[in-house]
Amino acid sequence: METWLVTGGAGFIGSNFVQLIVHQDKQIKVVVLDKLTYAGNFSNLKSITRYARFHFIKGDISDRQLLSKIFKKYKPTNVIHFAAESHVDRSIDSPEVFIHTNIIGTFELLEATRIYLKTQLPLVQNHFRFLHISTDEVYGSLGQRGLFSENSRYCPRSPYSATKAASDHLVHAYFETYRLPILMVHCSNNFGPMQFPEKFVPLTILNAIEGMEIPVYGDGRNVRDWVFVEDFCKAIIVVLQKGQVGDTYNVGGKSEKMNIEVVQEICAQLNHLYPASKNEKLKKQRVFNYEELIRFVKDRPGHDRRYAMNIQKIEKKLGWTPKYSFSQGLNRTIRWYLHNKKWCAEIKNKYARQRLGLLNEKSAKE
């Protein structure tokens, strides 16, 4: 039986990945290490806690002693590294937290992995993989045309993307210097069930449902490529199984959308799935269409204009391609939030969906 150590496995993408693996493959033991910060939620994993193949450890990836104990006890055959601070707005307010987790934490995990592998037999060393989850944001901002490739120049423009770029370079350095068997994926914007509502899609869904203003930064014409989280999780599995050691793979959904288009489609689907005429909170405000809640607000400092991914490498070399269109994935996402009101209420106790990343300005509506 293989053992996969998944860092950040109680977060949004990590928990979707862990659930997929545990439900899909009975021959894999999954060990989750998660600090359970504000965005980590153990309830995301409740459907798999009954499995003996699942183990959870609360802890920090920057704790070398803890990492050593985990490697010694569980002897992982793969490490999948999701753990990261990931919200750009928060990185503007508190960059030091991002430096600690994304850079120092990744370094400690790499070191613990390197030391562990030195004690293993060649068969284990040859099979082992360290898969690092990165982001398209390390590439910076695109113009109106073109796509990011795996060879695109790094040009991070926020504290978040700068710390992810630094962690990427560390991972590549451990491959070149120590021959650590690494793999890396750069993903475009993920969306789907269990995403913390500081992110754009769940924030829009929940604000709309509750009759709150739907904020759209700047002119709403910033472009992102969107990939449904289940598609991305399956891409990770494919990279683990078929990827060339030392290689990087871009993963996207081939679904470029302006932010205002995303909001408009969410409103349109909500009007069908949960009509404003049946939503008591909207009726009290005499709001007859979710789009009436849209408000353009002050833009984020350094807001990248466009991201878009060239995913030909993973399609041609590994045979992965996204299954869900943006509309299909969004429909599943909205339905999940509509049917999981308890989860949403619990999250609201952690984060009331207030605006962040305005350089400590008092007003979020300037």
Summary of the structure (lengths in Angstrom):
residues: 366
radius of gyration: 20.4
end to end distance: 56.1
largest distance: 68.8
contacts: 1239
relative contact order: 0.13
helix: 47%
strand: 17%
